[in-house]
Amino acid sequence: MSPTKRPAQENSDNDDDTPSVKQFKKHVSSYAAITTKGSGSHSTATIATPTTTTKIQIKAEDQDHAEPIVTRNVLMWFRNDLRIRDNKALYAASMRSKVGGNNKFLIALYIISEEEWKEHDEAAVKIDFWMRNLTTLKASLDKLAIPLVVKTAPKKTDVAKVVEGVVSDMDVSHVFWSGELMVDERKRDRLVREALEKHSGVYVEEHEDQCIVSPEDVRTKTGNPYAVFTPFYNTWCRLVETEPHYLEITEMPDANPPEAKEIFAEHFKTNPPSSHPHPLDINEMKRRYPAGEDEAHTRLEKFIQEKGKGYHQGRDVPDQDGTSVLSPYLNAGVLSTRQCVVAARTANKNKIQSGDEGLKTWIKELGWREFYRHILVAFPRVCMSRAFQPKTERVQWSDNDAHFQLWTEGKTGFPIVDAGKRYLLLLASCMRQLKATGYMHNRLRMIVACFLVKDLLVNWQKGEKYFMNSLIDGDLASNNGGWQWSASTGTDSQPYFRVFNPLLQSKRYDPKGEYIRRWVPELKTLTEQQIHDPSQALSPKEFAKLGYPKPIVDHAEAKTKYLEEFKRALALA
């Protein structure tokens, strides 16, 4: 079976599990601001938060160049950082626009690139969420007299031309953006930078803001990136707790001079797309996931106050509202990971690895988010639909498309699996929850992923792609990391011989069957003893009346088949 692959324009030159420092640095931009012009380049230290420090640094940077830097208008290119608070690139752009006297303006840019979105399997419901947040971002920028320019790139190769056109049309001298970590995005940004460098008097600054701590800073004693979470997290925590600058919240940008409203009147009058077509209930999506920074911060504050201290217990119970559901906001960059850690750490009396059990557990989950991003940088093959452990690529997956289709529809005959799928599937339990809401509880993501891979022996890449095409919070790093963990092909993954028993998982995490009843209404009349395995708990006649399918596989037999295949593949390594 040919796995579905994420398109990649670059081949990784690093397939070793322990890349050298030189190889590692090749794949990550410095977390300092990168300023480039013409054929030369100049790196400055990370721009600090205080305004006075930033202005001094800009002055020193300008003096470093052989030719004087002339600041005209400044452009901030927004991508997956749709916020004005704690946005390093935006703040640095704002400070640059204040250099050199009056009549310099900060301009915001957003590019709609549907070809890129399609190639990267971005879910339609997620794109809709981006557009709704772009609308609220424009309202925030309007209050600061910062115009938002929205352009469309018909092809992904047109992105550089689009940026060039805006730079030329709006007399821009400096272009700022927040760096991205994926292979394709790094190539795109390099092409844009190279195009802009050809123009005299145009400078580019890339500010990495995807991670709290730079991937170059979290290293083993031998100088290599971590491939196991626990030692990574211990080092990450030590850095965050001992070096305060990692958790400094960046100031908001300054407002443009008021005359910007008149000069750029056309852009202030033009509104960006406020929605994107998707198959789910539009009003329900707006109710579940309202757009905007204010909403994100309200949710963060409410979670910390009401659920944070019980998170370590509530996070595994799907029928309870025990998680933050902040992942859509983190994915769109409406909220930063740093803001979340700061809020939780403050509530935990400035502790990260100790203190309240719930809060430190949630911070650790944010640490996993950081970890998987570092993995993307250090081992770029995972961006290109490759297994983190190459030896596992010898596994011969099943070609049973019927099983995969039943899995996507929430019709496997395993209630806990079907419940989660129906949550994702339609608004009418795991796969049903997904189709209904564009979201799935994390515990259920693990259950349905393990079931697809280890009970149905379906290639994890098909499940990874399906999730990305369905989730409002689909994130390449976390989604890939989660699927490879479940498939025992990834970094720090569960051992291949550990196979979730869906019946036991159901009884453990939904003991009363409340979650199943909600999303698999065919079973709502069953008792706690019947609901987890109805085909065995009821007589054939009673079961037939439910209109619910029988299990499509025997778990014990499927487990044996999977283990034998995995052992065979590993023996070839």
N, C-alpha and C positions, 0 to 999 in steps of 0.2 A: 504494500500500500504506500503510495506516495504521500508523505505528510504535507499539510498546508504550511507554506513558509511565509514569514514576514519578509517582504522585499528588502534587499540590502544592496546598496551601491558600492560597498567596500567589502573586501575580504579581510578577515582578521589575520594578522601575522602572528597571533599569539594564541596557540591552542594548548600550550602547556598549562598545567594546573598552578604553577608558581612562576609567574612572569617576572622578569628582571625589573629593577627599578627603572631602567632606561625604557623598556617596553611599556611599563605602566604609565610613565609620564607622557609617552607618546599619545595615549588615549584620553588624557584628561587635561583640560585647560587649567591653568593656575587659578586658584580662588582669589588671586589678586585681580584687579581690573587690568584688562589687556587693551592697550591703546596702540593703534596702528595707523600709519600714514605712508602713502607711496610705497617705495620698495623697502622701507625700514620698519622696525617695530620697537616699541618701548613698553616695558612692564613696570607698573607702579605697585606699591604695597596696597593691601586691601584698604579701600576707603572706609574710614572710621565713621561712626554714627554722628558725633557732635558736629554741628555746622561749622564751627570755627576750624576744627581739625581738617575738615574736608576742603575748605577754601584754601588753607595753607598748603595742603597737598596738591591741589590743582595748580596753585602758583608754582610750586616746586617742579611739578611735571612739565609745565609750560617752559620753564627756564632750562629744562633738560634738553629740549629740542634745539637743533642748530638754527632753524628758522622760527621766528615768532609765530605762535599759534593765535590765529584770529578766530574768535568765537562769533558765529552768526546765530542762526536759529539752531535749536537742539532737538533731535528726534528720539523718542522712546518707543521702541518696537515691542509691543506686548505680545506674548505668546500664551504659555500656560502659567501666567502670573497676574491674573486679572484682579489686582488689588492696588490700593494706593498706600496702605499701611504696611510697614515692614517690607518694603520693596527696595533692595539695595540699588539696583540699576536705575529705577525711577528717581530715587533721591539724589543719586550722583548726577543724573541728567539735569535735575532741577538746579543743583548747585552750579553746574557748568553754565547753565543759561543765565546765571547772575554775573558771570565774568565779563568784564569789558564794557560796562556801562549799560545804558538803556537800549530799548528797541531790539532786545533779544528775547525770543519766546521759546517756550517748551511746547513741543507738538507730540501728540501720541499717535501711534500707528497700529492698526490690526489688519492682518492679511487673512482673508478667507481662501484656503487652499484645499479644495475638496478632493483633489487627486491624492494629496498626501493623506488626508483623513481616510480615504477608501483603502489605500494601500496598507495603512496601519490598523485597519479593522476597528476604527472608532465607531462606537455605537451611535445610532441616530439620536437616541434619547440623551446621550452624553453631549453631543453637539448642540442639541436644543438647550441643554443646561448652560453650555458655554455662551450661547447667543443671549440667553436671558441675563447672564451675569455681565456680558459685554454691555448690555443696555444699562444696567445699574452702574457699571464702571463709568460709562459716559456721563451719567448724571453726577457722579462724584467729581469727575474731571471738569464738568461745566461749572461747578461751584468754585473751582480754582482758576477759571478762565483758560483752561488748557483744552485746545480743540482735539477731537478724536477724528482721525482720518481712517476710513475703512476702505480697503482695496480688495479686489479679487484677483487671484492668480489662476488663470485657466488651466495651466499645467504647473507641476511642481518646479519645472525648470524655469518658469517665469518669475519665481519669487525674487531673485536677484534684480531682474529688470524693474519689478514693481518698486522695490526699495530705492533703486537708483533714480527712478522717475520722481518719487516723492522728495528725495534729497535735492534733486535739481529744481523741481518746481517750487519748492518752499524754502530755497536758499539755506540749506542745512549744512553746518560745518562739523557737527558731532552726532554720531548715531550710537545709541545705547541699547543693550538688550541683556536679558538674563540667559546665561548659557544653559544648554540642554545636554544631556548625557548620552543619548542614544546615537548609534552609528550614523543613521541616515540624517538625523538633525544636525549632527556635528559637521557632516559633509555639506549640507545646505548652508549652514552658517559660514563655513570656510569659503564657499563660492560667493556668498554675499560680501564677505569682507574683502576678498580679492577684487571683486568688481568695484567696490567703493574706493579701494586703495589706488585705483587708476586715476581717480579724480584729485586734482591738486586742492589742498586745503580741506580735505574731508578726513575725519578721524573716527575710529571705531573703538568702543569700549564694551567689553563683555564682562558681566559680573555674574559669577557662579553663585546661585542662590537656591539650588535644588536640595542641597544638604546643609545641615547645621555645621558639620565638621567636614573639611575638605577630605576627599579620598586619599590625598597625599599625606595627610596628617595621621590617619589611623593605620598604623603599620605594625607588623610583627617586629621582633627584635632583630631579625635578619633583613629587615627593610622591605619585606613583601606584603602585599595586601592580604587581609584575612580571608579565609574560605570557610570558617566555622563561626557561627554567630556568637557563642558565649565569650570567647576571648576578645572578639571584636567589640562586643558590647561593654566589656569591662574596661577596655582601653578608651572607647568612646565616652563612657561615663566619667572616667578620670579626667579626660581633657575638658569636658563640659563643666565639671565641677571645680576644676582648678584654674581654668583660663576664662575669665568672665566675658571676654569679647565674643565668644561663641554664642552667647545668649543675649547679646545686646539687641534690642528692638530698634530698627532703623526708623528715623523720623519720617513724617509725611513730607511730600514735596511742597515747596512754596508756591503760592499763586502767581500766575502770570500778571504782568501789568494789565489794568482793566481795558486798555485799548485793544487787547487781543480779541475781545468779543466782537469788535467792529471789523478788525483786519481779517479775521477768519470767520466772518459771519456765516458764510455758506456751510462750513463744517459744523458750526453750532446748531444750525437749522436742520441738518441732515442726520437722521437717526439710523443706527445700524440695524441689521435684521434682529428682530426680537424673538424669533423662534426658528425651529428647524423641523421639518416633517418627521414624525416617528409613529410607530403603530400603537403606542400606549395611550391611555386616557390623558389628554392634555391637562385638564383641570386637576386631575388627581396628582399628576406629576408636579404641578405648581404648588399644590397643597403639601405634598410630602417634602419637596425640596425647593422652598422659596429661594429666589436669587438674592445675591448681594452680600457685601462684607458685614453689614449690620446683622443680618440674619445668622451668618456664620459665627460671629462673636457672641451673639445671644445664645446660640446652641452650645457653644463651647462653655460659656459661663454657667449655663443651666446644667450641663453634664457634670462639670466639676463640682458644683454645689449639691446636686441631687443624686447623682449616680456614681461619681468618681470613687468614693470610698467603698462601694459595693461592687466595683467593676470586676474584681478577680473572681467573684461568684456569679454575677449576672451575665457576664459575657458569653457563657456557654449554654445559656438557657434560651432557645429560640423563641419561645412564646412570651418571653418577658422583654420589656423595652430597656435592656441593661447595657446597651452599647451607645457610643456617641453618635453614630451615623454621620460623622464629619468627613468621611472619605471622599464624597463627591466634591466638597469644598476644597479639600487638600489637593485633589487631582486637578481641579481647574485653577489652582493657585489663588483662590479667593481668600484662603487662609494659609498661613505658613506653618510648617512643622515646628519652627522655632517658637511661634506664638503659642502653640499647644503645649510644648514642653515648659515654657516659662509659666503659663497659667497653672499647670499641674504641679510644678515644682514649688511655686509660691504657696499653693494650697497645702502642700506637703512639708511646709516649714523649711523650704530651701533644700530638701533632700530628694535624691533621685533613686538610689539603690537601697535606701532604707526608709523607715517611716511607715506611713499608711500602706497597707497591702494592696488596696485597690488602685490607688494613685500610682504607686511605683510599678504595678503591673501594666497600667495603661501607658506609662512612659516607656516601658520596655517594648510594648507593641509599636510605638513610634520609632523605637530603635531598630526594629525589624524593617520598617520602611526605609530607614537610612541604610541599613545593611544591604538590602537588595539593590539599592542605587549604586552603592560602592561596587557590588558585583558586576553591574552593567559596565562600569568603567574598566575594571580590572580584567574582566573576562568577556570581551565584546561579542564572542560567539553566541552568547545567550540572547543577544539582540537579533540574531539571524536564524532563529528557530533551530538552534543546536542545543544538545544536552550539555549541562555543565560537566557531567561525567561522560566523556566520549565513549567509554567502554559499554555504556548502556544503550548505545545506538544500534547495537547488534540484536536487540530484542525484535522478534517478529510479531508485529501486532496483528490483531484480527481485522479482517476485511468485512465484518458483518455490519453493513450500513443500517440494516433494520434495527439492530440493537441500539446504535447511536441515535437513530431517529426517535425511538421509544424513550430513550434517556432524555432527549431534548423536550419531549412532550409531557414528561412526568407520568409515563405509563409503564414503569418497570415492574410493578407489582410489589415494590418495597415502599411502604407508605412514607417513611421518613425521607427517602430519596425523592419520591414524587412530590411530596409536600414542598420541599425547597425549590424544585424545578417549577412547580406551578406558581410559586411566589414570583419567580422571574418571568413566567410565561404570560399570564393574562390576569386582568383585573376581574374577576368573576364572583403548602404546603410546599420541599426545597426547590425543584425545578419549576413548579407552578408559581411560586413566590417570585422567582426571577423574571418570568415573562409578564407578570402582572405589574411589577414595580420597578424593574430595572435594577434591583438590588437583591442581595442574598446575605443572610446572616453568616458570619465568618465560620462558625462551627459547621454549618451546613455546607459551605463551600468545600471544606475538607472532606465531609462525608460523601457528597456527590462526586467529587473529583476522584477519591479513592475507589468508589464503586465503578466509575467508568473505566478506570485504568486496570484495577485489580480483579474486579468481578467480570467485566465485559472484555477485558484485554484490548481496549481501544486506545490508540495512540494518544498520549496526553496532549499533543499539539492540536488535535481536533477540539478537545475540550477547552484548551487555552484560547483558541481562535473564537469558539462559540461564546465564551464568557466575554471576551473583548467586544464582540459584536452585540452583546446584550446588556452589559452593565453600565449604569450611569457613573460608576466610579472606576471603570476599567483603567488600570494603570499597568503599563508594560512591565515595569520592574517587579511590582508586588504580585501581579497576576502570573507572570512567568515563574517567579520564585515559589509561589504557592503551588502551582501545578507541578513543578519539578520536585518539590518537596513531597507531594502526594504520590508522584510516580516513582520515587526513589531514584531519580536521575540527576537531582540537583545538589546544590551545596547544603551541607548540614541537613540532609533530608532524612525522613524516617527510613529505617532499614527495609530492604525490599521484602523481607520475610514478615514484616508487620503489616497485616491486612485487616482493615476495619471490618467488623461484622456488623452489617447495617441493622440487624435486629437488636443487638446489644447496644449499639449507639443510640437507637431509637428509645429504648427503655431507659437509658442513662440520662439523656439530655431532653427527652420529652416524656417523662414517666407517666403523666396522666393523659397524654395524647392530645393536649389542647392545641398545639401547633398543627398537628396532623388534621384535626377536625376543622380547623380554620381553612386550610388550603386543599384538603381532599374531602369535600362535603359528602362524597359517596359513603364515607366511613363515620360520619358524625354521630350515628346512633349506637356505635359500638362501645363496649365497656373498656376500661383501662387494660384488662387482660386480653381482650380480643383485638384491639386496634392496631397493635404493632405487627401482627402476623395473621391477618384475617383468613387467609386461605387454609391455614392449619387449625385456627381456633374455631372455625365454623364448619358445619356440614356442607358438602358440595352444593346442596340445594339452597341453603341459606346464603352461601357465598355468591352464588350465581345471581341472586336477587339484588346484590349491591351494585352490579354494573361496573365492578372494579377488576382490572386484569390480574391474572395469576402471575407469580414471579417468573420473569423471563429466563432466569438461570437458577440453578441450585448453588447456593453460596459455597458450600463445602467443596463441590466439584470444581467450581470456577476458581476457587483459591488454589486448589491443587494444580490445576492447569497453568495458572499464572506463575506459581512458584517454580514449576518445572521449566517453563520457558525462560524465566529470569536466570535460573541457575545455568541453563544451557548457554545463554548469551554471555554470562560472566566467565564461564569456563573457556570461552574463546579469546578472552582478553589477554 
